[in-house]
Amino acid sequence: MAEDSLGNRISFASPAAADGVSRFVSDFLGNKASVSEILTLAEAEPGTPLPQVYAAVIAMFADDKAAAGKALQWLDKARASIAGASEREQMNLAMVEAWVANDMPKALAVGEQLVDAHLSDLVAVKLHQTFSFNRGDAPAMLRIARKALPAHPENPHLLGMLAFGYEECHFLDRAEQTAWHALDILQEEPWAHHALAHVMLTEGRVPEGADFLRVASKTWVGLNSFMYTHNWWHRALFHISLGDAETVLDAYDAHCWAVDKSYAEDQIGAVSLLARMELAGLDVGDRWADLSAHLLPRKDDVLQPFQTMQYLYGLAKGGRDEAGDLLRAVEVRAAAAKPFEKLAWAEVALPACRGLLAHARGQHELAVTELSRAMPRMMEIGGSHAQRDLFAQVLLDAHIKAGHLVTAQQLLESRRRFDPNGVPLNRMLASVYEKLGLLDEAAEAAERRYQ
């Protein structure tokens, strides 16, 4: 009986198919670019259902309007050969079918049942954690990774997932301990690097984080574009706080916006980083024009609220009229959203998009009003704490530019808890304190920086 590298049965598999599925499992868990080789295997082995299901997974990760249609073609092939396959494989098919149909409650329910019955299916664990991440459900991210731990307590990729679940639940000590455990087993495990970057950023360990990722980045060869660009994005955040403009600009130009400019995750990472660079006072030149040109196909993309908000901001910052088209698409999506996603679209994404568009157009009072409506439940749109902080930074900038200096002072000082000596943050504080007539505090802020 054919099995993958984790001991899971593969039905109707030739030796070549079994070997290919095992490579997929390893590549998917390790965030390798070579994961796309499953598409070739699925074409070559039409009678083996699992490669077809996994090909549908890769199609869905494209995160574009064509993704579901492409995935359905693979699922049709999987259904044609699924009779007699194992329960695990049939449950994988059902989970991915629900995902493609945007029935996320069902996808999550089937996925949880799948992991309960087959603890060694770490691909299912990672998919479930991704679904939960996209809905802002950090406890579910932790719970699903923890369930599988007894079956593979020393698997570095599972430990990386577990560490991220801990981090998103604010269990920072456990997150760090688990991530270091993963790296003791596999030094180049990128999701563990990612979890530690989150911990160090949240705890204001900026020089340590910058140095850690400088060393870790040497191992990021061969990663998929998301993992490569996203870990470089994290590295850039530390250098923004350090006031190291040259390194930040290089990270954006040579790494974060240099791999796959058509891919959703690379696009939102670029929008997020470029916005933060500008908010920190860096001269970004004509980069918004270049980035927004690649966002034009997203003018009606309302697949995921977290992504849509950043597409809209990027289009608006590039001066594109298509930002208004996308806002109208969000209004339609919010009105027609299914119950499980209604709040995220109608009460978070819609006012946030209005606020982001207003900010990009210099309408700062309107930006404050609309973003303030969205902020209390921003977690509902998905993304990580670090990613969603972009919207808090935009709101802060709107308060400053609208002249809300008392509010700005409170927000800035609260941010110093996790970025105590950040150069851009303290530059803003110095300006605000000077305008408030607190000259001693302004001088103190102007002197703060990481040593």
Secondary structure, 3 states (H helix, E strand, C coil): CCECCCCCECCCCCHHHHHHHHHHHHHHHCCEHHHHHHHHHHHHCCCCHHHHHHHHHHHHCCCCCCHHHHHHHHHHHHHHHCCCCCHHHHHHHHHHHHHHCCCHHHHHHHHHHHHHHCCCCHHHHHHHHHHHHHCCCHHHHHHHHHHHCCCCCCCHHHHHHHHHHHHHCCCHHHHHHHHHHHHHHCCCCHHHHHHHHHHHHHCCCHHHHHHHHHHHHHHCCCECHHHHHHHHHHHHHHHHHHCCHHHHHHHHHHHHCCCCCCCHHHHHHHHHHHHHHHHCCCCCCCHHHHHHHHHHHHCCCCCCHHHHHHHHHHHHHCCCCHHHHHHHHHHHHHHHCCHHHHHHHHHHHHHHHHHHHHHHCCCHHHHHHHHHHHHHHHHHHCCCHHHHHHHHHHHHHHHHHCCCHHHHHHHHHHHCCCCCCCHHHHHHHHHHHHHHCCHHHHHHHHHCCCC
